[in-house]
Amino acid sequence: MTVVAEPTQGRNATAERAIDVLLLFDEEHPVLTAGEIARRLDMPRSTTYRYLQTLRSYKLIEEDARGGFRLGTRIFQLGRIARQGLGYVEVARAYMDELAALTGEVVLLTRRAGNQVVCVERVEGDPRHPIRLSYERGHVLPLHAGASAKVLLAFSDPADIDATLGSIDSLPRYTERTVTDKTALRRQLERIRSDGYALSAGEVDAGVRGIAAPILQPDGRAAAGLSVVGPQFRLKDAALKAAITAVRESAGAISARLREIDW
């Protein structure tokens, strides 16, 4: 069968042809010869060889021992990166929806970005109880304040924690409850790691409580943080206890699901 690309007006024809070559490989055709590729794409053999050599230089394809070509090691690296991107948001989103429905509070998915934390996804809670938070999708916030951030630091490699805190001259204060002493912060991080979750009250936004648990990589480090965030007057006593259990169970389920898809 000859594969004919869609018209390329207004697009990069060279790039599209290179992609066409890659898309010819599938489970039924893991190895293709230059002649087969040229025939299926209706390209001159000389042109086909130029594309193949370029793709090979980027390790997107490699030569097979029998004289054909197969997908290269760089493809597998890109696939792993793609699975990571899928894992953090696509997999977590269903659990976040359930958690928001169960608790009625905002649910956050956070990731570390150097010495800061970024909110990569946010699911609203009960629409009858809106809440204003510093954490919005895409916002970058401090790594030392709030459960959503501290859980990421607590479940980092100990050497990384030392390097991170050593690189920060001072810890900014956002409210009167923000921890600005590094020794006190270290004690909190040890407690978080021991408990398996983080709690905060008014450290970034006054009157707001956060409960966060780590989404763990196979090596035990936090790849992301899952949090329930709401007013302190609602997240107390039985509601707080239930939220802690729900966040930990959801984070554990996401971690397990990501391992299943070879994260």
Secondary structure, DSSP 8 states (H G I E B T S, - for coil): --------TTS-HHHHHHHHHHHT--SS-S-B-HHHHHHHHT--HHHHHHHHHHHHHTTSEEE-TTS-EEE-HHHHHHHHHHHHHHIIIIIHHHHHHHHHHHH-SEEEEEEEETTEEEEEEEE---TTS----S--TT-EEESSSSHHHHHHHHTS-HHHHHHHHHH-S----SSTT----HHHHHHHHHHHHHHTSEEEESSSSTTEEEEEEEEE-TTS-EEEEEEEEEETTTSSHHHHHHHHHHHHHHHHHHHHHHHHTT-
